[in-house]
Amino acid sequence: MSPVALFYRIFSIALFGAITGAVASLASILFVEVVVSLNEWFMVDVVDRQKLGGEPWFAVFSILVPAAGGLVVGLICMTNREKRPLNLADTIQSTQTLSSDAPLKSGMATALASMVAIGSGASVGQYGPLAHMGATLGVSISRFTRKTGFTGTMGIGCGAAAAIATIFNAPIAGLIFAHEVILRHYSLKVFAPVTVSAVTGYLFANYVIELPPLFRIEFLTPIQSPEFLVFIAIGIVGAGVAALFMKLVLMAGSVAAKISIPGYLKPALAGTVLGMVSIWIPEVLGVGGSVLRNSILSAYTDFELFYILVAKMAMTALCLGFGFAGGIFSPALLVGVLFGALVGHLVPLFMIEHFSSIAVYAICGMVAVTSPVIGAPLTTILIVFELTRNYELTIAAMISVVFANLVGYRLMGRSIFDIQLKKRGFDLSLGRDQAVLDHRKISDFLSSDYVTAGPETTLETLLERMHEVGKSEGYIIDDNDLYLGTITTLQLTGYGSGANSMSDPCGRYQEKESIILSTDTTIWAAMEKIQNFVGESVPVVSSDGRGKLMGVVYEASIIQAYMETLYNIRREEYGAD
């Protein structure tokens, strides 16, 4: 590569990261500002509600706002191709399958639905929708650039990293989040633009808009060595809390699927229940920034922390399960902080002489619950470090994260996103190679280069057709193209003598292949089926059960599809172009 071409390549990659970072950052800031304004109008914040809690009309208002918000969210999401809000699981699947399928219309509809949901008080998070929106914008921007095959994947990483870096004021965490949660690999080709994008988001957040940090911690009390045993316990128990949280969300989704009402009404139903609960426990509403800060500042008693924790988990599960647009990242942070603060209230019962402030335990609880839920141990550790700039507190959080992920992985797997993808038939626990191969259909590799004959066609006529095109197999089909069987040249050998005559109809000698594929068979399934295959080609029939012959697939084509997929994956992960 010439020096000029090299300079152009470096400049274009950096420019792509900067543009994507700027667009995703500004969109994220706009998203948050709209949500804050809606929260103020609808008095979602717990502080505003405490001022008006005694008004007789306020109970009705509390129920109507999230119920109406749910109805609007349901109607917006019905415009999506999937008839539901998109989330980070969709972003991960798009990236892992190399499809970069992130339609701008569905992405923006989901972002709008998420703004309405969070703005009206739904117990869902904003960080997931922001990352998904950033990824969608990144893919859209990549379509205007030189198409190198993986520019869309690069755009997804850049957009997600910029969104997280902007909202958390944490560029390193944004960078790692994109690689750890979405891309699932590290390569120089993607690392450079994603880093530029994350830094751009951080610059916008700090020097253009000057967003306030998520929370502030005045950490002065040194951590005592016995407390590390508590941090380990927080990690182990926190993994259990995370597993319970995820199970509640999944169970709520299963319950919602069984309720026979239109899909667009389900979020409104969840909003009605949420509104009724918020009359007594207003802390369940919205993202819960005030609740998070109050928990860190020890503003709640241990009993208050417990019932807010239980209510928040239940209402988040209800909202997400019943189709409210939003994420689980923010609720997991709040649930973790509540759990950690509750542990902090109990620590003096066992450590009378020395113990750190409640904030330390709240932060350890935050990362212990959040990390198993979203599958991002490094990201959560770096968020703590970048928000607090405190090395000792980061070490404490790291201990909790380690044990939380060790236990959480065995309880639920890598993350709730992986569980959601597995329910859709995309199992990343089998490895990326198999997941991609199990997603691609054999129908993409069909060949029409084969010989067919009707059951009344003579063997002699079939043999002539096969000799003309150089094939050793002929497929017998009826008038409706339904596959009846196969005849090979080996079978035809010797048919000209004895009881068998070449003037006999093919239908008398047809035999169905031992291996028959359908159009919805995946490459991975085909690879497993043809291990002991002996023959020229494999018949592929329709997947509707009728058995219509749609074409054939050659063994070489299946192997080529396998090798092509592996090549694309490795090139995307390690390529330098």
C-alpha positions in Angstrom: 0.0 0.0 0.0 1.4 3.4 -1.0 1.9 6.1 1.6 -0.9 8.1 0.2 -3.3 5.2 0.3 -2.2 4.4 3.8 -2.8 7.9 5.0 -6.2 8.0 3.3 -7.1 4.7 5.0 -6.1 5.9 8.4 -7.8 9.2 8.0 -11.0 7.7 6.7 -11.2 5.2 9.6 -10.6 8.0 12.2 -13.1 10.3 10.5 -15.7 7.5 10.4 -15.2 7.0 14.1 -15.4 10.7 14.9 -18.5 11.3 12.8 -20.3 8.3 14.2 -19.3 9.3 17.7 -20.5 12.8 17.3 -23.9 11.8 15.8 -24.5 9.0 18.4 -23.4 11.3 21.3 -25.7 14.2 20.2 -28.6 11.8 19.7 -27.9 10.3 23.2 -27.9 13.7 24.8 -31.1 14.7 23.0 -32.7 11.4 24.2 -31.8 12.1 27.8 -32.9 15.7 27.7 -36.3 14.7 26.3 -36.7 12.0 29.0 -35.7 14.5 31.7 -38.3 17.0 30.4 -41.0 14.3 30.3 -40.2 13.2 33.8 -40.6 16.7 35.0 -43.9 17.2 33.3 -45.3 13.9 34.6 -43.6 14.2 38.0 -41.9 10.8 37.8 -39.1 11.7 40.1 -39.6 10.6 43.7 -38.8 14.0 45.1 -41.6 15.6 43.0 -44.1 13.0 44.0 -43.4 13.4 47.7 -44.6 17.0 47.4 -47.9 16.1 45.8 -48.6 12.7 47.4 -51.5 14.1 49.5 -53.5 15.6 46.6 -56.7 13.6 45.9 -56.3 13.7 42.2 -52.7 12.5 42.3 -53.6 8.8 42.6 -55.6 8.9 39.3 -52.8 10.9 37.7 -50.2 8.3 38.9 -52.1 5.5 37.2 -53.1 7.3 34.0 -49.6 8.5 33.0 -47.8 5.1 32.8 -50.9 3.4 31.4 -51.2 6.0 28.6 -47.5 5.9 28.0 -47.8 2.1 27.6 -50.5 2.5 25.0 -48.4 4.9 23.0 -45.4 2.6 23.3 -47.5 -0.3 22.1 -48.8 1.5 19.1 -45.3 2.8 18.1 -43.8 -0.7 18.4 -46.5 -2.2 16.1 -44.9 -0.2 13.3 -41.7 -2.3 13.6 -41.2 -5.3 11.4 -40.9 -7.4 14.5 -44.0 -5.9 16.1 -42.0 -5.4 19.3 -39.4 -3.0 20.6 -35.8 -3.9 19.5 -33.1 -4.2 22.1 -29.4 -5.1 22.6 -30.0 -8.7 21.9 -31.0 -7.7 18.3 -27.9 -5.6 18.0 -25.7 -8.5 19.2 -27.3 -11.0 16.8 -26.9 -8.5 13.9 -23.2 -8.2 14.7 -22.5 -11.9 15.3 -24.2 -13.0 12.0 -22.2 -10.3 10.0 -25.5 -9.0 8.7 -25.4 -5.6 10.2 -29.2 -5.7 9.9 -30.2 -2.6 11.9 -32.9 -0.8 10.0 -33.0 2.9 10.7 -36.9 3.0 10.8 -37.2 0.3 13.4 -34.3 1.7 15.4 -35.7 5.2 15.6 -39.2 3.9 16.4 -37.7 1.9 19.3 -35.8 5.0 20.5 -39.0 7.0 20.3 -40.9 4.3 22.2 -38.2 4.1 24.8 -38.3 7.9 25.3 -42.1 7.7 25.8 -41.8 4.7 28.1 -39.1 6.1 30.4 -40.6 9.6 30.2 -44.0 8.3 31.4 -42.4 6.5 34.3 -42.0 2.9 33.1 -39.6 0.9 35.2 -37.1 0.3 32.4 -33.6 1.6 31.6 -32.2 4.1 29.2 -28.7 2.8 28.6 -29.7 -0.2 26.5 -31.9 1.9 24.2 -29.2 4.5 23.9 -26.6 1.8 22.9 -29.1 0.3 20.4 -29.9 3.7 19.0 -26.2 4.5 18.7 -25.6 1.2 16.9 -28.4 1.9 14.5 -27.1 5.3 13.6 -23.6 3.8 13.2 -24.9 1.3 10.6 -26.8 4.0 8.8 -23.7 6.2 8.6 -21.7 3.3 7.4 -24.0 2.9 4.4 -22.7 6.2 3.0 -19.1 5.1 3.2 -16.9 2.7 1.2 -18.5 -0.8 1.6 -15.6 -3.0 2.8 -17.9 -5.9 4.0 -17.6 -5.1 7.7 -18.2 -1.4 7.8 -21.6 -2.0 9.3 -20.1 -4.0 12.2 -17.7 -1.2 12.7 -20.6 1.3 12.8 -22.4 -0.8 15.4 -19.4 -0.8 17.7 -18.7 2.9 17.2 -22.3 4.0 17.8 -22.7 1.9 20.9 -19.4 2.9 22.4 -20.1 6.6 21.9 -23.6 6.3 23.5 -22.2 4.6 26.7 -19.1 6.9 26.8 -21.4 10.0 26.6 -24.0 9.0 29.3 -21.5 7.6 31.8 -18.7 10.1 31.1 -16.6 7.0 30.7 -14.8 6.6 27.3 -12.8 3.5 28.3 -16.0 1.8 29.6 -17.7 2.7 26.4 -14.9 1.2 24.3 -14.8 -2.0 26.4 -18.7 -2.2 26.4 -18.8 -2.3 22.6 -16.2 -5.0 22.4 -17.3 -7.1 25.4 -21.1 -7.0 25.1 -21.8 -6.5 21.4 -18.8 -7.3 19.1 -17.5 -10.1 21.4 -13.9 -9.8 20.0 -11.0 -7.4 19.8 -9.3 -6.5 16.5 -7.1 -3.5 15.5 -9.4 -2.8 12.5 -12.4 -2.2 14.8 -10.5 -1.1 17.9 -9.3 2.2 16.3 -12.5 3.7 15.1 -14.4 2.5 18.2 -11.9 4.2 20.4 -12.1 7.4 18.4 -15.9 7.3 18.6 -15.8 6.7 22.4 -13.5 9.6 23.0 -15.6 11.8 20.8 -18.7 11.0 22.9 -16.8 11.8 26.0 -15.7 15.1 24.6 -19.2 16.1 23.7 -20.5 15.1 27.2 -17.8 17.1 29.0 -16.9 20.1 26.9 -19.9 20.7 24.6 -22.9 19.8 26.7 -21.3 19.4 30.2 -23.5 16.6 31.4 -23.4 16.0 35.2 -22.0 12.6 36.4 -24.3 9.7 37.3 -23.3 10.0 40.9 -20.6 11.5 43.1 -18.8 9.8 45.9 -16.7 11.5 48.6 -14.8 8.4 49.5 -12.4 9.0 52.4 -12.6 6.1 54.7 -9.9 3.4 54.0 -11.1 -0.1 53.3 -10.2 -2.6 56.0 -8.8 -6.0 55.0 -11.7 -8.0 56.6 -14.1 -6.2 54.4 -12.9 -8.0 51.4 -14.6 -11.1 52.7 -17.8 -9.0 52.6 -17.1 -7.9 49.0 -16.7 -11.6 48.1 -20.1 -12.4 49.8 -21.7 -9.4 47.9 -20.5 -10.9 44.7 -21.8 -14.4 45.4 -25.2 -13.3 46.8 -25.4 -10.5 44.1 -25.2 -13.2 41.4 -28.2 -14.8 43.0 -30.0 -11.5 43.0 -29.1 -11.0 39.3 -30.3 -14.5 38.4 -33.6 -13.9 40.2 -34.0 -10.6 38.4 -33.4 -12.2 35.0 -35.8 -15.1 35.7 -38.5 -12.6 36.7 -38.1 -10.7 33.4 -38.2 -13.9 31.4 -41.2 -15.3 33.4 -43.1 -12.0 32.9 -42.5 -12.3 29.1 -43.9 -15.9 29.2 -46.9 -14.8 31.1 -47.5 -11.9 28.7 -47.3 -14.2 25.7 -50.2 -16.3 27.1 -52.5 -13.3 27.7 -54.9 -13.1 24.7 -55.1 -9.4 24.2 -53.7 -7.3 21.3 -50.0 -6.8 21.7 -50.2 -3.0 21.7 -52.4 -3.1 24.8 -50.0 -5.2 26.9 -47.6 -2.3 27.8 -50.7 -0.3 28.9 -51.8 -3.1 31.2 -48.3 -3.2 32.7 -48.4 0.6 33.0 -51.7 0.5 34.9 -50.3 -2.0 37.5 -47.1 0.1 37.8 -49.1 3.2 38.4 -51.1 1.6 41.2 -47.9 0.3 42.9 -46.3 3.8 42.5 -49.0 5.3 44.7 -47.4 3.6 47.7 -43.8 3.1 46.4 -43.0 5.9 44.0 -39.3 4.8 43.9 -40.3 2.1 41.3 -40.9 4.7 38.6 -38.5 5.6 35.8 -34.7 5.2 35.7 -34.5 6.0 39.4 -31.6 8.4 39.5 -32.7 10.0 42.7 -33.3 6.7 44.3 -29.8 5.5 43.3 -28.1 8.6 44.8 -30.2 8.5 48.0 -29.2 4.8 48.5 -25.5 5.7 48.2 -26.0 8.6 50.6 -27.7 6.3 53.2 -31.1 8.1 52.9 -33.1 4.9 53.4 -33.5 2.5 56.3 -32.7 -1.2 55.8 -36.5 -2.0 55.6 -37.1 0.7 53.0 -34.1 -0.6 50.9 -35.6 -4.1 51.0 -39.1 -3.3 49.9 -37.9 -0.8 47.2 -35.5 -3.5 46.0 -38.3 -6.2 45.7 -40.8 -3.7 44.1 -38.2 -2.4 41.6 -37.3 -6.0 40.4 -41.0 -6.9 40.1 -42.1 -3.8 38.3 -39.1 -3.9 35.9 -39.9 -7.5 35.1 -43.5 -6.6 34.5 -42.7 -3.6 32.2 -40.0 -5.4 30.1 -42.0 -8.7 29.9 -45.2 -6.9 28.8 -43.5 -5.0 25.9 -42.4 -1.6 27.3 -39.5 -0.3 25.2 -36.5 0.1 27.4 -33.4 -1.7 28.7 -32.4 -3.7 31.7 -29.0 -2.0 32.3 -30.3 0.9 34.3 -32.7 -1.1 36.5 -29.9 -3.6 37.2 -27.6 -0.7 38.4 -30.4 0.5 40.7 -31.2 -3.0 42.0 -27.5 -3.6 42.6 -27.1 -0.3 44.5 -30.2 -1.1 46.7 -28.8 -4.6 47.4 -25.3 -3.3 48.2 -26.7 -0.5 50.5 -28.8 -3.1 52.3 -25.7 -5.2 52.9 -23.9 -2.1 54.1 -26.7 -1.6 56.8 -26.1 -5.1 58.0 -22.3 -5.0 58.1 -22.1 -3.2 61.5 -23.8 -6.2 63.1 -20.7 -8.3 62.2 -17.9 -5.7 62.1 -18.3 -3.5 65.1 -14.9 -1.6 65.1 -14.3 -0.8 61.4 -16.4 -0.6 58.3 -16.5 1.6 55.3 -19.3 3.9 54.3 -22.5 2.6 52.8 -21.4 4.0 49.4 -18.6 1.3 49.2 -21.1 -1.5 49.6 -23.6 0.1 47.3 -21.1 0.3 44.5 -19.9 -3.3 45.0 -23.6 -4.4 45.0 -24.2 -2.4 41.9 -21.5 -4.1 39.9 -22.2 -7.5 41.4 -25.8 -7.5 40.1 -25.2 -5.6 36.8 -22.3 -7.5 35.5 -24.0 -11.0 35.3 -27.2 -9.4 33.9 -25.5 -7.7 30.9 -22.5 -9.9 30.7 -19.9 -7.2 31.1 -17.5 -7.6 34.0 -14.7 -5.4 32.5 -17.2 -2.6 31.6 -18.7 -2.5 35.1 -15.3 -2.3 36.7 -14.2 0.5 34.4 -17.4 2.4 35.0 -16.7 2.5 38.7 -13.1 3.6 38.1 -14.0 6.3 35.6 -16.9 7.7 37.7 -15.0 7.7 41.0 -11.3 7.9 40.0 -10.7 5.9 43.2 -8.3 2.9 42.8 -9.1 1.3 46.1 -12.8 1.4 45.5 -12.3 -0.1 42.1 -10.3 -3.0 43.6 -13.2 -3.7 46.0 -15.7 -3.6 43.1 -13.5 -5.9 41.1 -13.5 -8.6 43.8 -17.3 -8.5 43.8 -17.5 -8.6 40.0 -15.2 -11.7 39.8 -17.3 -13.8 42.2 -20.6 -12.5 40.8 -19.6 -13.6 37.3 -18.2 -17.0 38.4 -21.5 -17.8 40.1 -23.8 -16.0 37.7 -22.5 -17.8 34.7 -23.3 -21.1 36.2 -26.7 -20.0 37.3 -28.0 -18.3 34.1 -25.2 -18.1 31.5 -23.3 -15.2 30.1 -26.1 -12.6 30.1 -29.8 -12.0 29.7 -29.2 -11.1 26.1 -27.7 -14.5 25.4 -30.7 -16.1 27.0 -33.1 -14.1 24.8 -31.1 -15.0 21.7 -31.1 -18.7 22.6 -34.9 -18.5 22.9 -34.9 -17.3 19.3 -32.7 -20.2 18.2 -29.4 -18.3 18.2 -27.2 -20.0 20.8 -23.9 -18.1 21.3 -22.8 -20.5 24.0 -22.0 -23.0 21.2 -19.4 -20.6 19.8 -19.7 -17.9 17.2 -18.8 -20.2 14.3 -21.6 -22.7 15.0 -24.1 -19.9 15.9 -23.5 -18.2 12.5 -23.6 -21.5 10.6 -26.8 -22.5 12.4 -28.3 -19.2 11.2 -27.5 -19.5 7.5 -30.0 -21.6 5.4 -29.0 -24.2 2.9 -31.6 -22.6 0.5 -28.9 -19.9 -0.3 -26.8 -22.6 -2.0 -29.4 -24.4 -4.1 -28.5 -25.6 -7.6 -30.8 -26.1 -10.5 -28.2 -28.2 -12.3 -29.9 -31.6 -12.1 -32.0 -34.0 -14.1 -35.7 -34.8 -13.4 -38.2 -37.2 -14.9 -41.7 -38.3 -14.3 -42.6 -41.7 -12.8 -43.9 -42.8 -16.3 -40.7 -41.8 -18.1 -38.7 -44.9 -19.3 -35.4 -45.8 -17.9 -33.8 -45.4 -21.3 -35.1 -41.8 -21.7 -33.8 -40.9 -18.2 -30.4 -42.4 -19.0 -30.1 -40.4 -22.2 -30.9 -37.2 -20.3 -28.3 -38.0 -17.7 -25.6 -38.7 -20.3 -26.4 -35.5 -22.1 -25.5 -33.3 -19.1 -23.0 -35.6 -17.5 -25.0 -36.5 -14.3 -25.0 -39.8 -12.5 -28.4 -39.2 -10.7 -31.9 -38.5 -11.8 -34.7 -37.2 -9.6 -38.2 -38.6 -10.1 -41.0 -36.0 -9.5 -44.8 -36.1 -10.1 -46.9 -33.5 -11.9 -46.8 -31.2 -8.8 -43.0 -31.4 -8.6 -43.2 -33.5 -5.4 -40.1 -35.5 -4.9 -40.7 -39.3 -5.3 -37.2 -40.8 -5.4 -33.8 -41.0 -7.1 -32.3 -43.3 -9.8 -28.6 -43.5 -10.3 -26.5 -44.8 -13.3 -25.2 -47.5 -11.0 -28.8 -48.8 -10.6 -29.4 -48.7 -14.4 -26.4 -51.0 -15.0 -27.7 -54.4 -16.3 -31.3 -53.3 -16.6 -31.3 -54.1 -20.3 -31.5 -57.9 -19.6 -33.6 -60.3 -17.7 -36.8 -59.2 -15.9 -35.6 -55.5 -15.9 -36.0 -53.6 -19.2 -34.8 -50.2 -20.1 -38.4 -49.5 -21.4 -39.8 -49.9 -17.9 -41.1 -46.8 -16.2 -38.9 -45.0 -13.7 -41.5 -45.2 -11.0 -40.9 -48.9 -10.6 -37.3 -48.4 -9.6 -37.1 -45.0 -7.8 -35.7 -45.0 -4.3 -35.8 -42.1 -1.9 -32.4 -40.8 -0.8 -31.3 -41.6 2.7 -30.4 -37.9 3.2 -33.0 -35.3 2.2 -32.6 -31.7 3.2 -35.3 -29.0 3.4 -35.1 -25.3 2.5 -34.9 -24.3 6.1 -32.1 -26.7 6.9 -29.1 -24.7 8.2 -25.5 -25.1 7.0 -24.5 -26.6 10.4 -27.3 -29.2 10.3 -26.4 -30.0 6.7 -22.8 -30.5 7.7 -23.9 -33.0 10.3 -26.2 -34.9 8.0 -23.8 -35.4 5.1 -20.9 -36.8 7.2 -21.6 -40.3 5.7 -23.1 -39.1 2.5 -22.2 -41.0 -0.7 -23.5 -39.6 -3.9 -23.5 -36.7 -6.4 -26.0 -34.3 -4.8 -28.6 -34.1 -2.1 -32.2 -33.3 -2.9 -33.7 -30.3 -1.2 -37.5 -30.2 -0.7 -39.8 -27.5 0.5 -40.1 -26.9 4.3 -43.9 -26.9 4.3 -44.1 -30.7 4.6 -45.4 -31.3 1.1 -42.0 -32.5 -0.2 -41.8 -30.3 -3.4 -38.4 -30.6 -5.0 -36.8 -27.1 -4.8 -33.4 -28.0 -6.1 -30.3 -29.9 -5.1 -27.2 -29.0 -3.1 -23.7 -30.5 -3.8 -21.4 -31.6 -1.0 -18.8 -29.2 -2.3 -21.3 -26.3 -2.0 -21.9 -27.1 1.7 -18.2 -27.3 2.4 -17.7 -24.1 0.5 -20.4 -22.3 2.5 -18.8 -23.6 5.7 -15.3 -22.3 4.7 -16.7 -19.0 3.4 -18.4 -18.4 6.7 -15.3 -19.2 8.7 -13.2 -17.0 6.5 -15.6 -14.0 6.9 -15.6 -14.4 10.6 -11.8 -14.6 10.9 -11.4 -11.7 8.5 -13.8 -9.6 10.5 -12.0 -10.4 13.7 -8.4 -10.3 12.6 -8.3 -8.6 9.2 -6.3 -5.4 8.8 -8.2 -3.9 5.8 
